Amino acid sequence: MRSKIYYFSGTGNSLAVSRKLAAGLSAKGSIVSLAQYENQETVDVDTDVLGIVFPVYFMTIPDVVASFVKKLNFMKDPYIFAVATCNGAPGHSLFTLSKCLNKKGKTLSSGFALDMPGNAIVTPPEIEEERLKKSETVIPEISRLINEQLKNHLEGADSLSAHFKSRVISTLGKNIMFQQTRFTTANECVGCGICKRVCPVKNIEIVEGRPVWQDHCSQCLACFHWCPVKAVSVGKTFSQRHQYHHPEISVRDM
């Protein structure tokens, strides 16, 4: 049996989780960034175990993940699992992913929510440390359940109120908090280009030594969290937000 895990990551959480999940799977395979398929029309799936690992944005799945699932062309009928890394609130993300897969004629057999440090809402340092430590025991357990091919297991909320709350938060976030004009750089910017390198959807161009954000931001905030001189700003909302990226992930990994 072979496995493949597709991940989407801005802070490195989902990448780190994917690596550790893959190490614990009996069906060996590979992990791949799903963002690299953004400009492809179809993605062939020819594996026995398929995983999708992603962060929760606005209590649901990122748009780039939903778009990726629509492109899947299944050559086999794999066991499908997902892990949603979240800042304590998975919302209806796994149920939304399940519905996306249902439209492809497939079933999300198991979906797990994993609390990790957040990318937007402030997570106190002591909670960040606690979550990272706890993940070291939770991830192997998730791998064990996947090896047993657990079915009919989705974590989170599938209520009308959860869907409505996410719709409201998502609209505010995308149209107000993450507008293109809110991304700026301070005088400390040294033009190193790391923000461009870590952007998973290639939304940043370097013009005259300074980053310029385009019109297809994925709200991952990688540019903010990975800037080595803390020069990236995302409006007043994030003025007090400290940087975070997974301690085991490097810029090169991203």
Secondary structure, DSSP 8 states (H G I E B T S, - for coil): --EEEEE--SSSHHHHHHHHHHHH-SS-EEEEEGGGGTT-S-EEE--SEEEEEEE-BTTB--HHHHHHHHHEEESS--EEEEEEEESS--TTHHHHHHHHHHTTT----EEEEEE---SSS---HHHHHHHHHHHHHHHHHHHHHHHTT--SEE-S---HHHHHHHHHHHHHIIIIIT-GGGEEE-TT-----HHHHH-TT--EEEETTEEEE-S---S--HHHHH-TT--EEETGGGTT------TT--TTT-
